[in-house]
C-alpha cells in the first residue's frame, strides 16, 4: 500500500505477464489443453472484467467528472465509445491483413496472426491496469487498491489460456517447445509497459482522468464482447458458461460493495 501507484501498476503488469508465461509453459507438458477448463476461466474473467469496467472505471469517471464540473454525460459517453471504436479499427486492420495473406495462409501463419491479435489486445489491458492503479491517488470511491488488485487477478486469469492458445498451436507446427513457449509469453510483454503508461497518464493529467477512465472501460467492454464471450460460448454448455460469467461479475460486485 505504501508503494508508488506507478510501481504498483508495473508490478500488476508483470504479474499478468507471469501468468501468461505459466499458460504458455503448458506446451512443455501437453499437446492440448482441456477446453472446458479454459472456457470456464474465460467466462469468469469476462464477468469480473465486466463488473470492473463499471465499478472501477465508469463510476469513478462519473464522480471525478462531477467534481471537476465537466459535462459528465458527454465526457463519459465520448470516452467509452472511443475506447471501443479504437479497438474496432484495430480489429478491422488485422482482419484486412489476414485476408491479404489467405491465399498462402498456413496453420503456422494462422498461429502468428493469433499471436499478433492477442499482443495488440493486451495493450488496452495494460492501460486498464495502469489507470486503475493511477486513479488510487485521488482517493475516489471505488478507485481503491482492492478493486485494482481484483481487476489484475481477472486479467491474469484470462491471460492464462491466451498463453496456451499461442504456444500449443505453434508446437503443432513442429516449432520447438522452447520457442513456442517464448512466443506465447512475449505476447503479454506489452502489459507491464502500457500499465506504466496508463498510470502516468492518469497521475500527470488529472483533468483528462474521467475521459481516460471511460476510454479504458470502453476498450475493456469491446475485448470482453469480441474475444472472451464468443470464445467461451463455443462450448457445448453455453448456459453453464453464461452462469460462470455471472459468478465472475458477482465476485467483483460483492468485493466492491463490501470492501
Residue frames as qw, qx, qy, qz and C-alpha x, y, z in Angstrom:
[[0.000, 0.883, 0.469, 0.000, 0.00, 0.00, 0.00],
 [0.299, -0.814, 0.088, 0.491, 2.97, 2.32, 0.53],
 [0.533, -0.002, 0.546, 0.647, 4.36, 1.74, -2.98],
 [0.171, 0.417, -0.186, -0.873, 4.00, 4.50, -5.58],
 [0.732, 0.415, 0.367, -0.397, 1.00, 3.79, -7.91],
 [0.526, 0.673, -0.446, -0.268, 3.33, 3.71, -10.94],
 [0.042, 0.396, -0.912, 0.093, 5.32, 0.89, -9.35],
 [0.569, 0.133, 0.684, -0.437, 2.05, -0.81, -8.33],
 [0.718, 0.565, -0.003, -0.407, 0.94, -0.68, -11.98],
 [0.352, 0.605, -0.706, -0.109, 4.30, -2.09, -13.09],
 [0.240, -0.210, 0.910, -0.267, 4.06, -4.95, -10.58],
 [0.679, 0.328, 0.463, -0.467, 0.49, -5.68, -11.71],
 [0.639, 0.636, -0.285, -0.326, 1.59, -5.74, -15.35],
 [0.158, 0.503, -0.849, 0.040, 4.50, -8.05, -14.52],
 [0.477, -0.024, 0.787, -0.389, 2.12, -10.34, -12.63],
 [0.757, 0.469, 0.217, -0.400, -0.27, -10.67, -15.61],
 [0.469, 0.659, -0.565, -0.164, 2.78, -11.25, -17.83],
 [0.145, -0.367, 0.896, -0.203, 3.96, -14.01, -15.46],
 [0.656, 0.188, 0.612, -0.400, 0.55, -15.74, -15.61],
 [0.698, 0.615, -0.171, -0.323, 0.72, -15.65, -19.42],
 [0.209, 0.576, -0.790, 0.018, 4.12, -17.35, -19.14],
 [0.443, -0.117, 0.823, -0.335, 2.54, -20.03, -16.94],
 [0.759, 0.430, 0.295, -0.390, -0.16, -20.66, -19.52],
 [0.552, 0.693, -0.427, -0.183, 2.41, -20.78, -22.28],
 [0.123, -0.519, 0.836, -0.125, 4.54, -23.24, -20.26],
 [0.805, 0.071, 0.478, -0.345, 1.86, -25.93, -20.67],
 [0.704, 0.597, -0.325, -0.206, 3.44, -26.57, -24.07],
 [0.096, 0.540, -0.821, 0.159, 6.19, -28.45, -22.18],
 [0.353, -0.083, 0.848, -0.387, 3.66, -30.90, -20.71],
 [0.569, 0.434, 0.641, -0.279, 0.67, -31.23, -23.05],
 [0.237, 0.125, 0.647, 0.714, -0.18, -31.37, -26.74],
 [0.249, -0.542, -0.438, -0.672, -3.66, -29.99, -26.00],
 [0.026, -0.032, 0.603, -0.797, -5.49, -28.49, -23.01],
 [0.033, 0.509, 0.852, -0.121, -8.99, -29.25, -21.70],
 [0.021, 0.394, 0.324, 0.860, -11.20, -26.70, -23.45],
 [0.448, -0.701, -0.524, -0.183, -13.92, -26.81, -20.78],
 [0.573, -0.536, -0.246, 0.569, -11.50, -25.56, -18.12],
 [0.315, 0.008, 0.204, 0.927, -10.25, -22.79, -20.43],
 [0.156, -0.541, -0.507, -0.652, -13.81, -21.71, -21.27],
 [0.518, -0.713, -0.459, 0.114, -14.73, -21.54, -17.57],
 [0.508, -0.374, -0.071, 0.773, -11.67, -19.36, -16.89],
 [0.137, 0.222, 0.366, 0.893, -12.59, -17.07, -19.79],
 [0.317, -0.659, -0.557, -0.393, -16.21, -16.79, -18.60],
 [0.554, -0.646, -0.360, 0.382, -15.20, -15.99, -15.01],
 [0.408, -0.261, 0.069, 0.872, -12.69, -13.34, -16.08],
 [0.014, 0.422, 0.494, 0.760, -15.19, -11.84, -18.56],
 [0.410, -0.744, -0.510, -0.136, -17.69, -11.40, -15.70],
 [0.552, -0.565, -0.181, 0.586, -15.10, -9.90, -13.35],
 [0.330, -0.037, 0.264, 0.906, -13.82, -7.52, -16.04],
 [0.099, -0.592, -0.563, -0.568, -17.36, -6.52, -16.99],
 [0.463, -0.789, -0.389, 0.110, -18.14, -5.56, -13.39],
 [0.547, -0.403, 0.011, 0.733, -14.76, -3.82, -13.05],
 [0.262, 0.327, 0.395, 0.818, -15.45, -1.72, -16.14],
 [0.265, -0.763, -0.370, -0.458, -18.38, -0.15, -14.30],
 [0.642, -0.731, -0.205, 0.111, -17.42, -0.21, -10.61],
 [0.669, -0.423, 0.114, 0.600, -13.70, 0.54, -11.03],
 [0.372, 0.056, 0.384, 0.843, -13.70, 2.70, -14.16],
 [0.043, -0.567, -0.507, -0.648, -17.03, 4.21, -15.24],
 [0.445, -0.785, -0.430, 0.020, -18.37, 5.03, -11.77],
 [0.511, -0.515, -0.031, 0.688, -15.15, 6.80, -10.67],
 [0.285, 0.205, 0.410, 0.841, -15.14, 8.61, -14.06],
 [0.190, -0.731, -0.514, -0.407, -18.63, 9.94, -13.35],
 [0.529, -0.746, -0.280, 0.293, -17.68, 11.06, -9.81],
 [0.503, -0.291, 0.142, 0.802, -14.47, 12.83, -10.90],
 [0.169, 0.417, 0.494, 0.744, -16.24, 14.49, -13.81],
 [0.304, -0.820, -0.445, -0.192, -18.83, 15.92, -11.43],
 [0.574, -0.636, -0.114, 0.503, -16.13, 17.13, -9.01],
 [0.404, -0.145, 0.311, 0.848, -14.31, 18.90, -11.86],
 [0.329, 0.640, 0.307, -0.623, -17.65, 20.39, -13.01],
 [0.006, -0.210, 0.725, 0.656, -17.37, 18.92, -16.50],
 [0.714, 0.121, -0.154, -0.672, -20.26, 17.85, -18.75],
 [0.516, -0.299, 0.785, -0.167, -20.41, 14.40, -17.19],
 [0.808, 0.321, 0.462, -0.178, -22.63, 12.53, -19.65],
 [0.594, 0.780, -0.175, -0.091, -20.69, 13.84, -22.67],
 [0.026, -0.711, 0.700, -0.062, -17.21, 13.10, -21.28],
 [0.578, -0.173, 0.779, -0.169, -18.13, 9.57, -20.19],
 [0.788, 0.488, 0.318, -0.197, -20.01, 8.80, -23.42],
 [0.486, 0.807, -0.327, -0.075, -17.23, 10.07, -25.71],
 [0.157, -0.603, 0.777, -0.093, -14.51, 8.25, -23.75],
 [0.692, 0.000, 0.689, -0.216, -16.45, 4.99, -23.58],
 [0.771, 0.586, 0.196, -0.153, -17.30, 4.98, -27.29],
 [0.319, 0.822, -0.469, -0.051, -13.80, 5.99, -28.39],
 [0.409, -0.453, 0.787, -0.090, -12.31, 3.09, -26.42],
 [0.747, 0.238, 0.612, -0.104, -14.48, 0.64, -28.34],
 [0.603, 0.786, 0.009, -0.139, -14.00, 2.38, -31.71],
 [0.024, 0.779, -0.620, -0.088, -10.20, 2.33, -31.43],
 [0.473, -0.215, 0.854, -0.017, -10.21, -1.42, -30.85],
 [0.712, 0.526, 0.421, -0.198, -12.79, -1.87, -33.62],
 [0.429, 0.842, -0.286, -0.160, -10.44, -0.11, -36.07],
 [0.176, -0.587, 0.790, 0.017, -7.53, -2.23, -34.85],
 [0.655, 0.083, 0.739, -0.138, -9.58, -5.40, -35.32],
 [0.674, 0.694, 0.172, -0.184, -10.56, -4.40, -38.88],
 [0.188, 0.817, -0.531, -0.127, -6.91, -3.67, -39.68],
 [0.378, -0.346, 0.858, -0.022, -5.90, -7.15, -38.51],
 [0.714, 0.365, 0.567, -0.187, -8.72, -8.77, -40.50],
 [0.539, 0.808, -0.129, -0.201, -7.57, -6.97, -43.65],
 [0.022, -0.670, 0.739, 0.072, -4.01, -8.20, -43.14],
 [0.557, -0.071, 0.818, -0.128, -5.31, -11.72, -42.62],
 [0.713, 0.571, 0.336, -0.230, -7.42, -11.63, -45.81],
 [0.349, 0.820, -0.407, -0.200, -4.46, -10.45, -47.87],
 [0.050, -0.512, 0.857, -0.002, -2.47, -13.48, -46.77],
 [0.788, 0.025, 0.455, -0.413, -5.27, -16.02, -47.11],
 [0.792, 0.503, -0.272, -0.213, -4.11, -17.34, -50.49],
 [0.570, 0.422, -0.651, 0.269, -0.89, -18.59, -48.96],
 [0.471, -0.580, 0.390, -0.538, -2.04, -18.91, -45.36],
 [0.605, 0.066, -0.787, 0.102, -0.91, -21.96, -43.39],
 [0.671, -0.616, -0.411, 0.029, -1.55, -23.14, -39.87],
 [0.596, -0.189, -0.189, 0.757, 1.74, -21.51, -38.89],
 [0.067, 0.313, 0.151, 0.935, 0.66, -18.17, -40.32],
 [0.502, -0.619, -0.441, -0.414, -2.66, -18.56, -38.50],
 [0.700, -0.486, -0.359, 0.380, -0.79, -19.02, -35.24],
 [0.403, 0.008, -0.032, 0.914, 1.31, -15.93, -35.98],
 [0.192, -0.503, -0.322, -0.779, -1.87, -13.93, -36.68],
 [0.646, -0.621, -0.440, -0.066, -3.26, -15.16, -33.35],
 [0.625, -0.267, -0.232, 0.696, -0.05, -14.03, -31.64],
 [0.172, 0.242, 0.135, 0.945, -0.37, -10.57, -33.25],
 [0.385, -0.586, -0.396, -0.593, -4.04, -10.13, -32.31],
 [0.700, -0.566, -0.400, 0.171, -3.53, -11.24, -28.69],
 [0.527, -0.107, -0.135, 0.832, -0.48, -8.96, -28.35],
 [0.013, -0.371, -0.217, -0.903, -2.48, -5.99, -29.65],
 [0.532, -0.618, -0.378, -0.439, -5.44, -6.63, -27.38],
 [0.694, -0.381, -0.399, 0.463, -3.06, -6.88, -24.40],
 [0.273, 0.275, -0.053, 0.920, -2.21, -3.19, -24.92],
 [0.385, -0.556, -0.137, -0.723, -5.59, -1.85, -23.67],
 [0.807, -0.450, -0.382, 0.031, -5.49, -4.38, -20.83],
 [0.605, -0.042, -0.273, 0.747, -2.16, -2.90, -19.74],
 [0.025, -0.397, -0.045, -0.916, -3.66, 0.60, -19.95],
 [0.633, -0.555, -0.360, -0.402, -6.66, -0.53, -17.88],
 [0.771, -0.332, -0.380, 0.389, -4.31, -1.77, -15.15],
 [0.405, 0.116, -0.139, 0.896, -2.33, 1.46, -15.15],
 [0.256, -0.491, -0.188, -0.811, -5.44, 3.62, -14.99],
 [0.724, -0.522, -0.425, -0.151, -6.87, 1.54, -12.13],
 [0.705, -0.311, -0.298, 0.563, -3.73, 1.98, -10.02],
 [0.275, 0.236, 0.021, 0.932, -3.08, 5.59, -11.03],
 [0.341, -0.600, -0.329, -0.644, -6.61, 6.64, -10.03],
 [0.662, -0.451, -0.538, 0.261, -5.98, 5.47, -6.44],
 [0.399, -0.026, -0.247, 0.883, -4.06, 8.65, -5.58],
 [0.194, -0.356, -0.179, -0.897, -7.23, 10.74, -5.95],
 [0.063, 0.101, 0.816, -0.565, -8.98, 8.80, -3.13],
 [0.542, 0.009, -0.230, -0.809, -12.25, 8.41, -5.02],
 [0.739, -0.028, 0.546, -0.394, -14.89, 5.85, -4.08],
 [0.920, 0.305, 0.233, -0.080, -14.39, 2.57, -5.97],
 [0.583, 0.686, -0.364, 0.238, -10.94, 3.63, -7.23],
 [0.625, -0.667, 0.373, -0.158, -9.26, 1.59, -4.49],
 [0.003, 0.540, -0.838, -0.087, -6.29, -0.74, -4.22],
 [0.544, 0.061, 0.806, -0.223, -8.64, -3.69, -3.60],
 [0.689, 0.611, 0.251, -0.298, -10.58, -3.05, -6.84],
 [0.339, 0.769, -0.501, -0.208, -7.32, -2.61, -8.77],
 [0.221, -0.372, 0.900, -0.041, -5.93, -5.88, -7.41],
 [0.648, 0.283, 0.651, -0.275, -9.18, -7.72, -8.22],
 [0.604, 0.740, -0.058, -0.291, -9.04, -6.37, -11.76],
 [0.083, 0.666, -0.732, -0.118, -5.41, -7.51, -12.01],
 [0.448, -0.106, 0.878, -0.131, -6.42, -11.04, -10.99],
 [0.686, 0.523, 0.394, -0.316, -9.24, -11.08, -13.57],
 [0.480, 0.777, -0.338, -0.227, -6.92, -10.05, -16.38],
 [0.121, -0.518, 0.847, -0.002, -4.32, -12.57, -15.21],
 [0.646, 0.111, 0.716, -0.241, -6.91, -15.38, -15.22],
 [0.727, 0.624, 0.222, -0.181, -7.83, -14.76, -18.85],
 [0.205, 0.796, -0.545, -0.163, -4.14, -14.37, -19.80],
 [0.535, -0.309, 0.786, -0.026, -3.50, -17.98, -18.81],
 [0.740, 0.368, 0.563, 0.012, -5.48, -19.56, -21.68],
 [0.423, 0.886, -0.111, -0.153, -4.13, -16.92, -24.06],
 [0.180, -0.678, 0.700, 0.136, -0.59, -18.16, -23.41],
 [0.604, 0.023, 0.797, 0.023, -1.72, -21.71, -24.24],
 [0.617, 0.683, 0.340, -0.194, -3.62, -20.52, -27.33],
 [0.328, 0.856, -0.368, -0.155, -0.35, -19.31, -28.86],
 [0.203, -0.587, 0.783, 0.029, 2.28, -21.80, -27.68],
 [0.657, 0.040, 0.745, -0.108, 0.40, -25.06, -28.29],
 [0.714, 0.661, 0.194, -0.129, -0.61, -24.34, -31.94],
 [0.224, 0.836, -0.494, -0.084, 2.99, -23.29, -32.66],
 [0.428, -0.389, 0.815, -0.041, 4.22, -26.59, -31.20],
 [0.770, 0.340, 0.518, -0.150, 1.84, -28.46, -33.54],
 [0.585, 0.802, -0.104, -0.056, 3.72, -26.81, -36.43],
 [0.912, 0.055, -0.121, 0.388, 6.93, -28.54, -35.27],
 [0.104, 0.782, -0.297, 0.538, 8.40, -25.41, -33.69],
 [0.462, 0.078, -0.746, 0.473, 10.47, -26.34, -30.64],
 [0.447, -0.673, -0.582, 0.095, 8.77, -26.31, -27.26],
 [0.420, -0.438, -0.181, 0.774, 11.09, -23.57, -26.01],
 [0.076, 0.056, 0.332, 0.939, 10.44, -21.25, -28.97],
 [0.311, -0.543, -0.655, -0.423, 6.68, -21.89, -28.71],
 [0.479, -0.621, -0.484, 0.388, 6.86, -21.00, -25.01],
 [0.310, -0.259, 0.017, 0.915, 8.79, -17.77, -25.76],
 [0.084, -0.269, -0.489, -0.826, 6.27, -16.64, -28.39],
 [0.423, -0.613, -0.647, -0.167, 3.35, -17.42, -26.07],
 [0.491, -0.540, -0.370, 0.575, 4.98, -15.48, -23.23],
 [0.266, -0.158, 0.098, 0.946, 6.10, -12.33, -25.04],
 [0.069, -0.566, -0.611, -0.549, 2.55, -11.70, -26.31],
 [0.416, -0.821, -0.391, -0.008, 1.86, -10.20, -22.85],
 [0.587, -0.134, -0.132, 0.787, 5.12, -8.25, -22.55],
 [0.046, 0.490, 0.223, 0.842, 3.25, -5.11, -23.64],
 [0.488, -0.706, -0.488, -0.159, 1.09, -5.23, -20.49],
 [0.568, -0.561, -0.225, 0.558, 3.64, -4.02, -17.90],
 [0.336, 0.073, 0.218, 0.913, 4.85, -1.37, -20.38],
 [0.170, -0.490, -0.414, -0.748, 1.38, 0.05, -21.02],
 [0.537, -0.656, -0.514, 0.133, 0.40, -0.33, -17.37],
 [0.456, -0.372, -0.110, 0.801, 3.10, 2.22, -16.54],
 [0.082, 0.222, 0.382, 0.893, 1.94, 4.43, -19.44],
 [0.352, -0.627, -0.589, -0.369, -1.66, 4.30, -18.16],
 [0.542, -0.624, -0.390, 0.406, -0.65, 5.18, -14.59],
 [0.370, -0.181, 0.073, 0.908, 1.49, 8.10, -15.78],
 [0.053, -0.416, -0.499, -0.758, -1.34, 9.46, -17.95],
 [0.449, -0.696, -0.544, -0.137, -3.78, 9.41, -15.04],
 [0.565, -0.559, -0.260, 0.549, -1.41, 10.91, -12.48],
 [0.363, -0.138, 0.170, 0.906, 0.07, 13.65, -14.68],
 [0.163, -0.167, -0.376, -0.897, -3.11, 14.87, -16.42],
 [0.145, 0.251, 0.797, -0.530, -5.93, 14.92, -13.84],
 [0.437, 0.378, 0.075, -0.813, -8.38, 16.87, -16.00],
 [0.549, 0.273, -0.624, -0.484, -8.36, 14.03, -18.57],
 [0.157, -0.165, 0.927, -0.298, -8.87, 11.36, -15.90],
 [0.632, 0.286, 0.497, -0.522, -12.67, 10.90, -16.43],
 [0.655, 0.581, -0.275, -0.397, -12.12, 10.60, -20.18],
 [0.258, 0.473, -0.843, 0.001, -9.23, 8.10, -19.80],
 [0.364, -0.038, 0.835, -0.410, -11.20, 6.01, -17.28],
 [0.699, 0.427, 0.272, -0.504, -14.19, 5.92, -19.65],
 [0.532, 0.609, -0.511, -0.292, -11.98, 5.11, -22.64],
 [0.059, 0.339, -0.932, 0.115, -10.37, 2.15, -20.88],
 [0.534, 0.160, 0.677, -0.480, -13.82, 0.91, -19.80],
 [0.701, 0.544, -0.036, -0.459, -14.98, 1.03, -23.43],
 [0.370, 0.552, -0.737, -0.122, -11.86, -0.80, -24.59],
 [0.201, -0.182, 0.916, -0.294, -12.39, -3.49, -21.94],
 [0.659, 0.319, 0.457, -0.505, -16.06, -4.00, -22.85],
 [0.628, 0.593, -0.344, -0.369, -15.04, -4.36, -26.51],
 [0.177, 0.433, -0.883, 0.045, -12.42, -7.01, -25.65],
 [0.421, 0.008, 0.791, -0.443, -14.96, -8.89, -23.50],
 [0.698, 0.448, 0.305, -0.469, -17.65, -8.96, -26.20],
 [0.583, 0.651, -0.408, -0.264, -15.26, -9.61, -29.10],
 [0.349, 0.472, -0.801, 0.116, -12.83, -12.09, -27.56],
 [0.148, -0.199, 0.852, -0.460, -13.81, -13.61, -24.22],
 [0.643, 0.187, 0.445, -0.595, -17.57, -14.20, -24.54],
 [0.758, 0.441, -0.286, -0.386, -17.53, -15.55, -28.14],
 [0.341, 0.427, -0.832, 0.096, -14.64, -17.89, -27.31],
 [0.233, -0.091, 0.836, -0.489, -16.30, -19.27, -24.16],
 [0.670, 0.280, 0.278, -0.629, -19.67, -19.57, -25.91],
 [0.555, 0.390, -0.659, -0.325, -18.21, -22.05, -28.40],
 [0.126, -0.159, 0.924, -0.324, -18.50, -24.53, -25.53],
 [0.307, -0.295, -0.836, -0.345, -21.32, -27.07, -25.80],
 [0.326, -0.623, -0.646, 0.298, -22.61, -25.93, -22.40],
 [0.153, 0.504, 0.118, 0.842, -23.30, -22.31, -23.33],
 [0.504, -0.729, -0.264, -0.380, -25.79, -21.95, -20.49],
 [0.796, -0.465, -0.178, 0.346, -23.19, -23.07, -17.94],
 [0.530, 0.159, 0.026, 0.833, -20.62, -20.63, -19.36],
 [0.133, -0.669, -0.209, -0.701, -23.17, -17.81, -19.00],
 [0.693, -0.680, -0.232, -0.062, -23.61, -18.76, -15.33],
 [0.749, -0.213, -0.084, 0.622, -19.84, -18.65, -14.77],
 [0.244, 0.459, 0.120, 0.846, -19.80, -15.17, -16.32],
 [0.430, -0.732, -0.212, -0.484, -22.49, -14.10, -13.83],
 [0.811, -0.482, -0.195, 0.268, -20.49, -15.67, -10.99],
 [0.591, 0.100, -0.013, 0.800, -17.43, -13.66, -12.06],
 [0.055, -0.614, -0.174, -0.768, -19.49, -10.46, -12.21],
 [0.645, -0.685, -0.257, -0.220, -20.95, -11.18, -8.77],
 [0.783, -0.250, -0.199, 0.533, -17.50, -11.77, -7.25],
 [0.351, 0.247, 0.016, 0.903, -16.29, -8.36, -8.40],
 [0.299, -0.639, -0.270, -0.655, -19.55, -6.64, -7.43],
 [0.741, -0.600, -0.301, 0.023, -19.52, -8.11, -3.91],
 [0.682, -0.128, -0.142, 0.706, -15.87, -7.19, -3.38],
 [0.140, 0.420, 0.118, 0.889, -16.60, -3.62, -4.48],
 [0.466, -0.649, -0.278, -0.534, -19.69, -3.27, -2.26],
 [0.802, -0.524, -0.251, 0.138, -18.17, -4.89, 0.83],
 [0.712, -0.228, -0.038, 0.663, -14.57, -3.62, 0.67]]
